[in-house]
Amino acid sequence: MTVFDRVLQEVDERCREQHIPMLGSEKAEFLAELVQDAQPTLVVECGTAIGYSGLWMVAALRTTGKGSLITVEIDTGRAHAARENFRSANVANLIDSRVGDATEVLKTIDEPVDFLLLDNNYSNYFPCFRAIESRLTDGATVVADNVGIGAAGMADYLSHVRSHYESSTHWFETDLPWVKRDAMEVTIYRTSR
Ligand SMILES: C[S@@+](CC[C@H](N)C(=O)[O-])C[C@H]1O[C@@H](n2cnc3c(N)ncnc32)[C@H](O)[C@@H]1O
């Protein structure tokens, strides 16, 4: 087992033991495939937790041979744990981990963004999307987690992306202790519509 795989396994186990939210391997594998297909230069993640999804996305970036990740977490303790995990997995050089409210932090990102993951409390999805929208590239992939269990809390976001862009819902059976079935929304952003 590589150092990276060992850290990923430890993060997975810690999340399960301490009930720290994370995607789980079924959704994470799908997310990594999306990153690989998109070949993004810059990925932005809202909701780092302790870095599980971030590790999956940078593994995909390493496969494509380019790109980096900016990940934002409001909880200082979790953000520090994530940074430690990124260092241990030897991928810290690919990740800019920021602490703060993503609805505000995203406004400070000036670079073009071609992949966005929304995973930071349902009511934040639409404000985060709006905060980064002017830097999303044409054809950018936008992924929202928990659209099965959290649809009511993100109704503004879902109604917007489903009515304005090519958007599809993907369902997963998971083995997470806290949820057994859930979905992700994948939207292809267009600058002109
Ligand atoms: C579902 S977890 C993220 C899981 C992570 N993406 C993974 O799969 O490993 C949601 C995280 O979003 C954080 N969060 C909640 N509101 C936020 C905000 N406004 N800005 C940034 N992070 C926020 C929470 O503290 C929590 O750690």
The ligand as an SDF file (V2000), in Angstrom:
LIG
                    3D

 27 29  0  0  0  0  0  0  0  0999 V2000
  -20.1980   17.2940    4.3140 C   0  0  0  0  0  0  0  0  0  0  0  0
  -18.8100   18.0090    5.0650 S   0  0  0  0  0  0  0  0  0  0  0  0
  -17.6030   18.0220    3.7990 C   0  0  0  0  0  0  0  0  0  0  0  0
  -17.0940   16.6540    3.4740 C   0  0  0  0  0  0  0  0  0  0  0  0
  -15.9160   16.6370    2.5510 C   0  0  0  0  0  0  0  0  0  0  0  0
  -16.2000   17.3060    1.2960 N   0  0  0  0  0  0  0  0  0  0  0  0
  -15.5030   15.2050    2.2800 C   0  0  0  0  0  0  0  0  0  0  0  0
  -16.1990   14.5280    1.5050 O   0  0  0  0  0  0  0  0  0  0  0  0
  -14.5100   14.7580    2.8720 O   0  0  0  0  0  0  0  0  0  0  0  0
  -19.3050   19.6820    5.1460 C   0  0  0  0  0  0  0  0  0  0  0  0
  -18.2320   20.6070    5.7170 C   0  0  0  0  0  0  0  0  0  0  0  0
  -18.5930   21.9400    5.3570 O   0  0  0  0  0  0  0  0  0  0  0  0
  -18.2010   22.7890    6.4170 C   0  0  0  0  0  0  0  0  0  0  0  0
  -18.9390   24.0420    6.2590 N   0  0  0  0  0  0  0  0  0  0  0  0
  -20.1970   24.3300    6.6530 C   0  0  0  0  0  0  0  0  0  0  0  0
  -20.5330   25.5820    6.3080 N   0  0  0  0  0  0  0  0  0  0  0  0
  -19.4560   26.1020    5.6540 C   0  0  0  0  0  0  0  0  0  0  0  0
  -19.1700   27.3540    5.0440 C   0  0  0  0  0  0  0  0  0  0  0  0
  -20.0910   28.3260    5.0220 N   0  0  0  0  0  0  0  0  0  0  0  0
  -17.9640   27.5310    4.4780 N   0  0  0  0  0  0  0  0  0  0  0  0
  -17.0270   26.5460    4.4910 C   0  0  0  0  0  0  0  0  0  0  0  0
  -17.2410   25.3440    5.0630 N   0  0  0  0  0  0  0  0  0  0  0  0
  -18.4340   25.1180    5.6340 C   0  0  0  0  0  0  0  0  0  0  0  0
  -18.5050   21.9820    7.6540 C   0  0  0  0  0  0  0  0  0  0  0  0
  -17.7690   22.4470    8.7620 O   0  0  0  0  0  0  0  0  0  0  0  0
  -18.1320   20.5640    7.2250 C   0  0  0  0  0  0  0  0  0  0  0  0
  -16.8220   20.2240    7.6250 O   0  0  0  0  0  0  0  0  0  0  0  0
  1  2  1  0
  2  3  1  0
  2 10  1  0
  3  4  1  0
  4  5  1  0
  5  6  1  0
  5  7  1  0
  7  8  2  0
  7  9  1  0
 10 11  1  0
 11 12  1  0
 11 26  1  0
 12 13  1  0
 13 14  1  0
 13 24  1  0
 14 15  1  0
 14 23  1  0
 15 16  2  0
 16 17  1  0
 17 18  1  0
 17 23  2  0
 18 19  1  0
 18 20  2  0
 20 21  1  0
 21 22  2  0
 22 23  1  0
 24 25  1  0
 24 26  1  0
 26 27  1  0
M  CHG  2   2   1   9  -1
M  END
$$$$
